[in-house]
């Protein structure tokens, strides 16, 4: 009778032991903390998208490939982007607004090649206000720090138009909505302007300062020949004074 009970006990414990061994061999381990939920430890993970969320469910950060990259966000609501097609990382503020991100990509069609990368931070309820950006088109390269002026109005209406453009039945309809977006921005004082660029354009290292309308007014440059210069420009872009060594 004792032997029979021992055999029954062994049969009952066998699945438990097998499950333990399988768990020990799996690439994922669950580490039980002293308090709170268990924490997963991975040696390697491959995913299409990772969402970092706050306790209320709002996004704080999204890391995704081009297929799963999110659209535009305002107050926790997503609006489809009419032209965004890359992957990267998107940042969010406490209110669920998109406030910048890290993007990068490249494309080659025949002999034409393009590449870009950017780290951007947005003004509150507006577009990017400071960023580090690189772009290249067929060997012509620009890289540097950029600073933009942005208006005070919220771009939420533009996000709504962007969603309409993304759902447009054809390119003609999409372009009409894009024109609406430009007209709306201009009617509200414009979309803003680049005020500062510090970096390189092809062979020149430059610092370019612009007025509030985005027109360059002061240019510090070291050209491909190694010669430094300072140029003062009028509103039309004409050099009115140039200082060299």
C-alpha positions in Angstrom: 0.0 0.0 0.0 2.9 2.4 0.9 4.5 1.6 -2.5 1.3 2.3 -4.3 0.9 5.7 -2.6 4.5 6.5 -3.5 3.9 5.7 -7.2 0.8 7.8 -7.3 2.7 10.7 -5.7 5.5 10.4 -8.2 3.1 10.5 -11.1 1.4 13.6 -9.7 4.8 15.4 -9.3 6.1 14.4 -12.7 4.2 17.1 -14.7 5.3 19.7 -12.1 8.9 18.8 -12.4 8.7 18.7 -16.2 7.2 22.2 -16.2 9.9 23.5 -14.0 12.6 22.1 -16.3 10.9 23.6 -19.3 10.7 27.0 -17.6 14.4 26.8 -16.6 15.3 26.2 -20.2 13.2 29.0 -21.7 14.9 32.3 -22.8 12.6 34.4 -20.6 12.8 34.3 -16.9 10.3 35.8 -14.4 12.0 37.3 -11.4 9.8 37.6 -8.4 10.3 40.9 -6.5 9.8 41.1 -2.8 6.7 43.2 -3.5 4.8 44.2 -6.6 4.4 42.4 -9.9 7.0 40.0 -11.3 9.7 41.5 -13.6 10.7 39.8 -16.9 14.4 39.5 -17.8 15.3 38.9 -21.5 18.6 38.3 -23.2 17.2 39.5 -26.5 13.9 40.6 -27.8 12.6 41.4 -31.3 9.4 43.5 -31.6 7.7 45.8 -34.0 6.6 48.3 -31.4 7.1 49.1 -27.7 4.8 51.5 -25.9 5.9 53.1 -22.6 2.7 54.2 -20.8 1.8 56.1 -17.7 -0.5 54.6 -15.0 -3.5 56.3 -16.7 -2.7 54.6 -20.0 -1.3 57.7 -21.8 1.8 57.2 -23.9 5.1 58.6 -22.6 7.3 57.1 -25.3 6.7 54.9 -28.4 9.5 53.0 -30.2 8.3 51.4 -33.4 9.3 50.3 -36.9 7.9 52.0 -40.0 4.9 49.8 -40.3 3.7 50.4 -36.7 4.9 54.0 -36.2 2.2 56.1 -34.7 0.6 59.2 -36.2 0.1 62.7 -34.6 -1.1 63.1 -31.0 -2.9 65.8 -29.1 -4.5 65.3 -25.7 -4.1 61.6 -26.0 -6.0 61.3 -29.3 -4.2 60.0 -32.4 -4.5 61.6 -35.8 -3.2 59.8 -38.9 -0.2 61.5 -40.5 -0.6 62.4 -44.2 3.0 61.6 -45.2 5.0 60.1 -42.3 6.4 56.7 -43.4 9.5 56.1 -41.3 10.3 54.4 -38.0 12.0 55.6 -34.8 10.9 57.0 -31.4 8.1 59.5 -30.4 8.0 61.5 -27.2 4.9 62.6 -25.3 4.2 65.1 -22.5 2.0 64.8 -19.4 -1.1 65.7 -21.4 -0.7 63.1 -24.1 0.6 65.5 -26.7 3.4 64.5 -29.2 6.4 66.6 -28.2 9.2 65.4 -30.5 11.1 62.3 -31.4 14.0 60.5 -33.0 13.6 59.5 -36.6 16.0 58.2 -39.3 15.8 56.6 -42.7 17.1 56.3 -46.2 15.8 55.6 -49.7 17.4 54.8 -53.1 15.5 55.0 -56.4 17.7 54.3 -59.4 20.7 56.7 -59.1 18.9 58.9 -56.6 19.6 58.4 -52.9 18.4 60.1 -49.8 19.1 59.7 -46.1 18.2 61.6 -43.0 18.2 61.6 -39.2 16.8 64.0 -36.7 16.3 64.5 -33.0 13.5 67.0 -32.4 11.7 68.7 -29.5 8.4 70.5 -30.0 7.0 73.7 -28.6 3.9 73.2 -26.4 0.9 72.5 -28.6 3.1 73.3 -31.7 5.7 71.9 -34.0 9.5 71.4 -33.4 11.3 74.3 -31.9 14.8 72.9 -31.5 16.5 70.0 -33.2 19.6 68.2 -34.4 19.2 67.2 -38.1 21.1 65.5 -40.9 19.9 65.2 -44.5 21.5 64.1 -47.7 20.3 64.0 -51.3 22.6 62.7 -54.0 25.8 63.6 -52.2 24.7 67.1 -51.0 24.7 67.0 -47.2 23.5 69.3 -44.5 23.9 68.7 -40.8 23.5 70.9 -37.7 21.5 72.4 -34.9 18.3 74.2 -35.8 16.1 76.5 -33.8 12.6 77.6 -34.9 10.1 80.3 -33.9 6.6 78.9 -33.6 3.3 80.8 -33.1 1.2 80.5 -30.0 -1.9 78.8 -31.5 -2.5 75.0 -31.2 -1.8 72.8 -34.2 -4.7 70.5 -33.3 -6.8 71.7 -36.3 -3.8 70.9 -38.6 -3.7 67.4 -37.1 -7.4 66.9 -37.9 -6.7 68.0 -41.5 -3.8 65.7 -41.7 -6.0 62.8 -40.8 -8.4 63.8 -43.6 -5.5 64.0 -46.0 -4.3 60.5 -45.0 -7.8 59.1 -45.7 -8.1 61.0 -49.1 -9.0 58.7 -52.0 -6.2 60.0 -54.4 -3.2 62.3 -54.6 -5.3 65.2 -56.0 -7.6 65.2 -53.0 -4.7 64.8 -50.6 -2.9 67.8 -52.1 -6.1 69.9 -51.8 -6.2 69.2 -48.1 -2.5 70.0 -47.8 -3.2 73.4 -49.4 -6.0 73.9 -46.8 -3.4 73.2 -44.1 -1.0 75.8 -45.5 -3.8 78.3 -45.9 -4.9 77.7 -42.3 -1.4 78.3 -41.0 -0.9 81.5 -43.0 -4.3 82.8 -41.9 -3.2 82.4 -38.3 0.1 84.2 -38.7 2.2 81.5 -40.3 3.7 78.2 -39.3 6.9 79.7 -37.9 10.4 80.2 -39.2 13.9 79.0 -38.7 15.9 81.5 -36.6 19.2 79.7 -36.1 21.3 77.1 -38.0 24.7 76.1 -36.8 26.4 73.3 -38.8 27.6 72.5 -42.3 26.1 72.7 -45.7 28.1 70.7 -48.3 31.6 72.1 -47.9 30.9 75.2 -45.7 30.7 75.4 -41.9 28.2 78.2 -41.0 26.3 79.9 -38.4 23.2 81.5 -39.9 20.9 83.9 -37.9 17.5 85.0 -39.3 14.8 87.5 -38.4 11.3 86.5 -37.3 10.2 85.9 -40.9 13.0 83.4 -41.4 15.1 85.7 -43.7 18.9 85.3 -43.0 20.5 88.5 -41.7 23.8 87.4 -40.4 26.1 84.7 -41.7 29.4 83.4 -40.2 31.1 81.1 -42.5 34.3 79.1 -43.1 34.2 78.0 -46.8 35.7 75.0 -48.5 38.9 77.1 -49.2 39.3 77.6 -45.4 38.7 81.4 -45.5 36.5 82.8 -42.7 34.0 85.6 -43.3 31.1 87.5 -41.7 28.3 88.7 -43.9 25.4 91.1 -43.1 22.3 90.8 -45.3 19.3 93.0 -45.9 15.7 91.6 -45.9 16.0 90.6 -49.6 19.1 88.5 -48.9 21.6 90.9 -50.4 25.0 91.1 -48.7 25.4 94.7 -47.5 28.6 94.2 -45.6 31.3 91.5 -45.6 34.2 91.1 -43.2 37.2 88.9 -44.1 40.6 88.4 -42.6 
